[in-house]
Amino acid sequence: MAARQQKFWGWGWEGEGPSAEQQAGIAQLLESRFGLAEVTIQPPPRLEDITLRPPRVSPPAALPPICSTSTFDRAGHSYGKAFRDVVRAFRRSYPNPPDVVAFPRDESELVALLDWCTSARLAATPYGGGSSVVGGVEPAAAGPYRGTVSIDLRHLDRVVEIDRTSRAARIQAGVYGPGLEDQLRPYGLTLRHFPQSFEFSSLGGWIATRSGGHYATLYTHIDEFVESLRVLTPTGVVESRRLPGSGAGPSPDRLFIGSEGILGIITEAWMRLQDRPRFRNSVSVTYASFDAGAAAARAISQAGLYPSNCRLLDPGEALTSGAGTGDEAVLIVAFESADHSLDPWMARALECCSDHGGRVPEGAGRTREDAGAGREGAAGAWRSAFLTAPYLRDALVAMGMISDTFETAITWDRFAEFHAGVMAAATDAVRRICGTGQVTCRFTHVYPDGPAPYYTVLAPARRASQLEQWDEIKAAASDAVLRFGGTITHHHSIGREHRRWYDRQRPEGFARGLRAAKAALDPAGILNPGVLIDPL
């Protein structure tokens, strides 16, 4: 049997996603929902449709065995997996591919690559799984650079060492989520970090982008799991000491967590692990309004219960995912544990839900000791929709739709005004630019001091202006997010797409410090130039 191959143009594996019959059904639903005459489905790009400019540089004699200039590799490393990336792929538009794609097998080859890029004045883009939705793995424009090299770390994919006593492991940064969990499973351990991109993203990518995981409270970001880091920079190795905690000045790990590849390339990390959960308890609670569900989510987050899931879906989001009827908001609450029953925690959470008008299903809230608990009903429908959403997004692009998201975070005291303002601005932009469409919201994470609202936009576009219309909607929504006091991103990082809003949000004194750090670690300015800051 032929090995599966990832798409060079979109999300996931070739041949997976909605079938032709399912796509036709989706097209009919869109026609009905938005009053469209006919939704046509454009065929996806084929490799033979793509013409790339010739590579502008060639690797030195020692490096060709780990370098590729094939059309498949260069096209596949031109973009991440954002809506705008898939639209450009459907347009067969690849004006700025990397000149070379490199696949180092160890640190010595990575050092050689960085030395070549520095001496030859080549922009180097660190590449984990390529799942960025903000232009974080897109090659830099030419500028002062003679060419660009995409450095793919997929071969650095091993769990090197496990400390079962301290419940930690030393892990190479190129390992993808499934491969990581497969290597930890025999020890009864898990990293317990499951972003939506889990199947096609890497540990190093999670750390470099401050990735947010699936779990809604407590350990929400990759930050909480990092015990120490090993990073290769153009000026040498930076390796932090492995400790459970330290007050010895500013944290060296924090310098690189979220640095998006501009300071160095993460090659290894000691990560804090957890025992694999055995007990699970999950309930879906309905509310007459999104505001009532938000009040319940706040009560749960401030009660110190720390559920694994506390996901609030507004009526539109619930309908789209199959978790609700479209008339009610749905709050999905779940707990899990490796060593104890969860009934007392769920009982208190359901009291919080009832206090704010939630309707709890009869007989709900009992702990189950099996892996499938919480995967039925509304919770199961939402989980399925969550995991398959990237494939569906690609299909919607083929139908000429705008289908994308933006996310943020805000404190509870400002949430009501913030949500009303952002929804109004985004909805107005969608209707003004597309004529019709919808904006929905869910909470991906909740904290004692505020939620992380995640907004989804679905609207019909003019086929020739699909990208331009989205850019205009995205700008209106992003301007509103900052105007009402939110962050430009809670967990999708900055990349190139969020840069102009990040420049407004970032303190200027910090920007000067970040530029100085880059000048010290990457004096030639070769690493991911234009992401986060401009090199000096």
Summary of the structure (lengths in Angstrom):
residues: 536
radius of gyration: 23.1
end to end distance: 51.2
largest distance: 70.0
contacts: 1831
relative contact order: 0.12
helix: 37%
strand: 21%
